[in-house]
Amino acid sequence: MEITASMVKELRERSGAGMMECKKALAENDGNIDAAMEHLRKTGLAKADKKAGRVAAEGRIGVAQDGSHAVLVEVNSETDFVAKDENFLKFVDTVAQVALSSGAADVEALKAAKLASGETVEETRAAVIAKVGENVQVRRMVRFGSEHHVAAYIHGGRIGVLVELKGGDADLARGVAMHVAAMNPPYNKAADVPADFLAKEKEIELAKMSEKDRAKPAEILEKIISGKVARIVNEVTLYGQPFVMNTDQSVEAALKAAGADVVRFERLAVGEGIEKVVEDYAAEVMKAAGLA
């Protein structure tokens, strides 16, 4: 059967695959567009399986929000070049929207969730891999649903934050989300700091003191060390840090003035926790030339 340009065009529009891939798929399936579409999906899955072991530490954070319900998703690629690709960016946005609308509880449930087209997120991911030629992974998801203010903030596509704020207003919630993006506090309040962390910091501060200071009465020594640890606690807690929107006051002071309280927050940064492969191309070339 003759494979016409209009048939190739229709398959390209439906699949997003390249012209030569579409022409080949049509030729192998006697011009049947539905069969060719299925063929492309299967080969896309095969390509995805082959690329699954490759490190994907770049990517984007996607967000979707509907009032006080919001989600963040981290979708990874192998290179920042692909992370800026139109097909990849569209996929990130689609995954975020599906995460919000489907109510998926975790990433595995999200992968099985269906798009309006009837395809699952996982099937769509395989198609994206076929288009961009890199491993693509839906890695993490965070969901907030609340009766309080929920702010979502994305910085440069690489850092995403959700904040749940009781009291205050939407502007304050967004300001706190921007602060979390900038300062990355490990804990919310002093009460959230683990006891073993405090014990370790006390041990470190004691070791840093001179013999003369260590010889002071126990109650004075305790007061000195407690003061030093208190400053450290301020550094590692949202409430204790100077507010980036007004550094003359702490986040706690800003919240107190507004009669507000941060219930929780989550921050995702692209690739955090993934061990990236550092390529030394000069060394590889020298080795290949027998010079190293």
N, C-alpha and C positions, 0 to 999 in steps of 0.2 A: 504493500500500500504506500502511496506517495505521502510523504510527510510535508505538509504545506507550512508556510510561514505563519499563517493564522493559527494553526494548531499549536505550533511552538510558542507563539505569543500567549495563547490562552493558558497553556500549561505553566509558562513562566509566571503569569499573573497569579495563578492559583498556588504555585509552590514556592515561588521566590528563588528557584534554582537558576543556574546559569543557562544560557542558550544552548550550548553544546550538550550539557547534561540532559536538558529537556528533549532535544532532538534524538539523542541516543536512547532515552527511555521510551519515547514514542516508537522508534524503530524496533526496539526489542519487544514491544507490546502491540504490534500491528496497528499502530495509530489510535489505539484505545486510550483516550485521555484519562479516564478513571483508573485503568490498570497502570498507566504510566505514572500517575500520581501516587498510587500505592507502592510502585517500584521505587520511586524517589524517596518515599518515607522510609522504606526498608533499608535502602542504601544509606540514608541519613543516620539511621540507628546504628548501622554497622560502622560508619565512620566515627560516630560518637563513642562507641565501645573501644575503638582503637585509640582514641585520644584521651580516654578516661584517666589514664595514669599520669598524664602530663600535668605539671604544676600550674595551677591557675590562681595567681595571687594578685592580679590586677582586677579591674572591674568598676562597678558602680553600686551605690546605694539607691534603691528606689523607694518611693513613698506614695501612699494613697490614704486619703482621709475623708471621712464623712462625719462632720460634727465632732462629737467626743469619742469617735472610734477611728483609730489610725493604725497603720502597719508600716514597718520598715522591712525591706528585703535586701540582702546582699547577693548580688549575682557576679560571679567571677569570670574573668577571661585570662588568657596567658600574657597578653601584652596590653599596654595602655593604648596602643594604636587601635586595636579591635574594640577596646572599651569606649572609643569615641565613634565607632561605626554606627551608622543609622539603623541597621538591622539589629545590632546588639542593644542599642538604647531603646528601641521600640519594644524589644523583648523584656527588658528590665521594667519598663512602664506597665506592660501587660501583666507580668508576674505580680507586681505590686497591686494592681487592680483586682486580679483574681484572688490574691491573698485576702484582700479586704472583703470582697463580695462573697467568697466561698465560706468564710469562717473557719478555714483550715487551722487546726491547732498547732501544727508543726510543719517542718519542711517536707517530710515524707507525705503528709496529707496534701500539702500544697502541690507537690509533683503530680499527684493523681487527680487534682482538681481540673475541671474542664473549662475551656474557653468557649466563647459564643459559637465558634466554628465547630465545636464538638471534639476537637483534639484536646488531649491533656497537656498540662504544662511540660511534662517530660517529653512527650512527642514533639512539641513545639521546640523544646531545647535542642533536640536532635537535628531538627531542620535548620536551626540557627547555626549549629556547628558545621553543617554541610555548606552553608553560605559563607561563613567567616573563616573557616579552615583552622579553627583553634578549639581547644577544650573550653567548654562553657559549663559552669556549675551554679546551681541555685543552692547557696551554702547556708544562709541563716535567715531567720524571720523573727520579728518582734511585733507583738500585737498589744495595743492598749484599748480597753473599752471601759468607759467610766461615766458617772453622772457629773463629774467635775470637769474643769477645763483640761483639755488635752492639746498640747502644742507639738507640732512636728516641724523639724528644721533640718534642712539638707545644706551642707557647705561644700561647694565645689563638686558635688556628686560623689565625694569620697568619704564624707562623714555624715552620719544621720543620727538624730536624737529625737526621742519621744519623752515628754514630761507630762506628768499628771499633777495638776495643781488644784488644791482645795482652797476656795476663796480667791481673792484677787480678781484679775481679769485676764482676757486673752493676750493682751500686750505683755503683761508681766510673765505669763507662762512662756511666751515666745522668747522674751529676754532671758529667762532662765535656761531655755533650751539652747540659745546661742552661747550662753556662758558655759554650759556643759560641753558643747562642741569645742570651744576654745581651750578650756582648762582641764577637761577630762578628770574630774574628781572620782577617785575610786569608791568613795562612800558618800552617803547622803548627810547623815548627822553624826555627832560624836558617839551617840549610843550604838551606831551601826559598826563602829570600828572594832574588830575582833580583839579579844583579850590577849591572845598570843602576840599580836602585832604590838600592843601597848607594852607588854612585858619585854619584848625584844628591844624596843626603842629605849626603855628604861635602862636595860642592860648596856646598850651602846652609849647612852649619855653618861652613865656611871664610869664606864671604861675611859671616856674622853676627859674625865675630870682629873685634876692634879692631885697628888698625894695630900697636899695641904687642904684642899676642898673636901676630899674624902674623909679627912680626920674630923670634920665638923660634927656637931651633935646630930643624931639620927633624924630628929624632927626638922632641923634646918636643911639637912641633906635631902630629905624627902620633898620639902617645899621647893628647893632649887630644881631637882629632877622633874617634879610634877609640872613646874612652869615650862621647862624645855619641851616636855612631851606634849603639853597642851598646845604649844605653838605648832608642833608637828601635826597634831590632830587637825588643827585649823587648815593646814596646808593640804591635807588629804580628804577633807570633807567639803561637800558643796556648801553647807551652811557656814563654814568657817572661812571660806575664801573671799577675798575682795571681789565685789560684784563687777563684772566687766562693763556693765552698762553705767556704773557709777562707782569708781574705785575708791571713793571717799567713805563708802560703807560696805559692810560685809553682805553676803547674800542673805544671811539670817536677819540682819537689820532691815534690809529692803522688804523681805517677806513679812516681818513683824509690822512694819509701817502700813502694809497693805492688808493686814489681817489674813495672811495667806500661809499655806503650808505645802511643801512639796511632798506628795505622797510617795512618788517613785520616779525614777528616770532610767532610761536605757540609751546607751551610745554604741553605735556600730561604726567601725572604720574599715575601709576596704583592705583585705589581706592580713589584718592583724591575727597573729597566731600561726600564720602559714610560713613555713621555712622556704624562702625564695632561693632558687638556684642562681648563683652568680657565675656568669660565663666569663672565662678568661680566654678570649679569642687569640690574643698574642701568644699565650703559652701553647694553645692547641696548634697554631700554625708552626711554631718552633719545633714542637714535638713531631709533627708530621714531616717536617723537613730534616729531622734527625739532629736538630741543634739543641735539644734539651733532654 
